[in-house]
Amino acid sequence: MSAELWEQARNALVEVIGRNNVLAWIEPLIFAGVRDGVAMLDAPTTFIADWVARNFAEHIRAALALQGLAVNRVEFAVRGGR
């Protein structure tokens, strides 16, 4: 997925979860790709990964689907294992 599509998905999230939530919780994520219907995102910390997974994973999945991606679920990994 291109950086442009991820940017469009983030922009769509602003309309759903608000600009402050996107800045605080979504901007720190790095989109790692989609494989077998799973969108993979890297987070800087375990806390952010867990919080976003609990609160915004379905919103992220829907925003990616709006960009034409067949995403069934979203998974998070922690960059650098923190």
C-alpha positions in Angstrom: 0.0 0.0 0.0 1.3 3.4 -0.9 2.0 6.2 1.6 -0.7 8.1 -0.2 -3.4 5.5 0.5 -2.4 5.3 4.2 -2.6 9.1 4.4 -6.1 9.0 2.8 -7.1 6.4 5.4 -5.8 8.6 8.2 -7.7 11.6 6.8 -10.9 9.5 6.8 -10.3 8.6 10.4 -10.3 12.3 11.3 -14.0 12.4 10.3 -14.8 9.4 12.5 -12.6 9.7 15.6 -11.6 13.3 15.5 -8.4 15.2 14.8 -7.0 15.0 18.3 -7.3 11.2 18.5 -5.7 10.9 15.1 -2.8 13.1 16.1 -2.3 11.3 19.5 -3.0 7.7 18.6 -2.9 7.2 14.8 0.0 9.4 13.7 2.6 7.5 15.7 1.7 4.3 13.8 3.7 3.1 10.7 1.8 1.2 8.1 3.7 -2.0 7.4 1.4 -3.5 4.8 -1.5 -5.9 4.1 -1.1 -9.6 3.8 -3.9 -12.2 3.5 -6.5 -9.7 4.6 -4.5 -8.5 7.7 -3.4 -4.9 7.9 -0.1 -4.7 9.9 0.8 -1.5 11.7 3.9 -0.8 13.8 3.5 1.2 17.1 6.3 2.9 19.1 5.2 1.3 22.4 3.2 -1.6 23.7 0.8 0.9 25.4 0.0 2.6 22.2 -0.4 -0.7 20.3 -2.8 -2.1 22.9 -4.8 1.1 23.3 -5.3 1.6 19.6 -6.1 -2.1 19.1 -8.8 -1.8 21.8 -10.3 1.5 20.7 -9.6 2.1 17.1 -8.8 -1.2 15.3 -12.3 -1.5 13.7 -12.2 2.2 12.6 -8.8 1.7 11.0 -10.0 -1.4 9.2 -13.1 0.4 7.9 -10.9 3.4 6.7 -8.6 1.0 4.9 -11.6 -0.7 3.3 -12.8 2.8 2.1 -9.5 2.9 0.2 -10.4 -0.3 -1.6 -8.3 -2.7 0.4 -9.7 -6.1 1.4 -8.8 -5.9 5.2 -10.5 -8.4 7.6 -8.6 -7.4 10.7 -5.8 -5.1 11.9 -2.7 -6.3 13.9 -0.2 -4.2 15.7 3.5 -4.9 16.4 5.8 -2.8 18.6 8.8 -1.2 16.8 12.0 -2.2 18.5 10.2 -4.6 20.9 9.3 -2.0 23.5 
